[in-house]
Amino acid sequence: MKIITGQAARGDNFFKRSILIDKLWRKIDSESSIIISAPRRVGKTSLMRHIEDNPNDKYYVVYIITESVYSENKYYEEIVKAILNCDSIKIKDKALNIFKDAIKNFAKSIDEIGIDSVKFGKKVEFNYYEKFIEIMKSIDLEGHKLIIMIDEFAQTIQNIQEKEGTIYAVKLLQSNRALRQNSDINTKFQFIYTGSISLESIARRMDSSKSINDLDILKVTPLSLSEGKDFINILLKGLDFTMDDNTINHMLYEIKWLNPFYIQLAMDKIQDIYDEEKSPAIYNKSVDIAIKRMIEENNKFSSWHERLSVYKNNDYKFIIELLNIISIGETKKITYNEIHDLAVKYNLEQTYKELINTLVDDGYINNNDEDVKIYTFTSPILRMWWCKKIAN
């Protein structure tokens, strides 16, 4: 297994969490469409790509990332193109011919249909929502079911809201639900949605939770302590240095919120230290240096700050001051009463609770003891970065 700090981990570089994978397949087998819910960098995309690369029998899988999509029609165009170019279907000529037959009624929209790709004409504008329905009605999957995985779906909703307005963003939520509820076609496909911002929070902010209340939810949690140890030990098999149990435990204690990305990034910095010093054994001192270097990786963490720019005026000021207080305060925490006082300062008494819920959903802060009502940064690594790069 290689250290991966950029792209989603695939193949031998994917850390298989058997319980999580089994849960997802169980939900798929129940014929539900699904939200994979978790903060960014926990491994949602890697999980989806694993399902794509290793589909169970009787399933075809397509993966689409829609982060740069800004309209409903473009969203459905991306889905239609992905279906028509689905590798798992193109493996067999017979399966490809089924798709060719399904699209013969709108051949004018296609320049070329072949075993390698489907190229769309540029001159004709189509309603791809309707084309998706036509394909699903026409196609015979010979007992298979199509899993359509949409990565960054919530970001797409947010893009449309910013460019075209809330009414159009809600329309995309509603049209997705309409497809899932369409009894003429919904036995042939399932959607799996995920992304680096919470779909549930986006829907709540637009008063459209009912548009996603039919979705099953799979929550992806950080690694357990035992999973974290296993992960590090697997990574060590491909490296030239060793770490004893005490050092591994120290590293996991310092990271605390065992996000796979943070572990990978720490191991990458430890590899840098090994390259510099050529010491065959890594101990706590090197781990501490590696974590300090992690915090200097502004490009690895800056998106946490940049994504908050969607909030405007007092909403944004409230969120930034709240996170600053937690990051630089002596106790590194904030009480619910202090949050309320901050909301009063910004005239947000009626809406601040939803802002807090969104920060929790997106992995910025958490409240481990609901009775005490104290919030801290979810990750001490993120807190240290925020303190150094934003609060100060």
Secondary structure as GFF3:
##gff-version 3
##sequence-region A 1 392
A	DSSP	three_ten_helix	11	13	.	.	.	ID=ss1
A	DSSP	alpha_helix	18	29	.	.	.	ID=ss2
A	DSSP	beta_strand	34	37	.	.	.	ID=ss3
A	DSSP	alpha_helix	44	53	.	.	.	ID=ss4
A	DSSP	beta_strand	59	65	.	.	.	ID=ss5
A	DSSP	alpha_helix	72	84	.	.	.	ID=ss6
A	DSSP	alpha_helix	87	90	.	.	.	ID=ss7
A	DSSP	alpha_helix	93	102	.	.	.	ID=ss8
A	DSSP	three_ten_helix	104	109	.	.	.	ID=ss9
A	DSSP	beta_strand	110	113	.	.	.	ID=ss10
A	DSSP	beta_strand	118	120	.	.	.	ID=ss11
A	DSSP	alpha_helix	128	138	.	.	.	ID=ss12
A	DSSP	beta_strand	145	151	.	.	.	ID=ss13
A	DSSP	alpha_helix	153	164	.	.	.	ID=ss14
A	DSSP	alpha_helix	166	181	.	.	.	ID=ss15
A	DSSP	beta_strand	189	194	.	.	.	ID=ss16
A	DSSP	alpha_helix	199	205	.	.	.	ID=ss17
A	DSSP	three_ten_helix	209	211	.	.	.	ID=ss18
A	DSSP	beta_strand	216	219	.	.	.	ID=ss19
A	DSSP	alpha_helix	225	236	.	.	.	ID=ss20
A	DSSP	beta_strand	242	243	.	.	.	ID=ss21
A	DSSP	alpha_helix	245	255	.	.	.	ID=ss22
A	DSSP	alpha_helix	260	277	.	.	.	ID=ss23
A	DSSP	beta_strand	281	282	.	.	.	ID=ss24
A	DSSP	alpha_helix	284	295	.	.	.	ID=ss25
A	DSSP	alpha_helix	298	306	.	.	.	ID=ss26
A	DSSP	three_ten_helix	307	310	.	.	.	ID=ss27
A	DSSP	alpha_helix	313	328	.	.	.	ID=ss28
A	DSSP	beta_strand	334	335	.	.	.	ID=ss29
A	DSSP	alpha_helix	336	345	.	.	.	ID=ss30
A	DSSP	alpha_helix	352	361	.	.	.	ID=ss31
A	DSSP	beta_strand	365	366	.	.	.	ID=ss32
A	DSSP	beta_strand	374	377	.	.	.	ID=ss33
A	DSSP	alpha_helix	380	386	.	.	.	ID=ss34
A	DSSP	pi_helix	387	391	.	.	.	ID=ss35
###
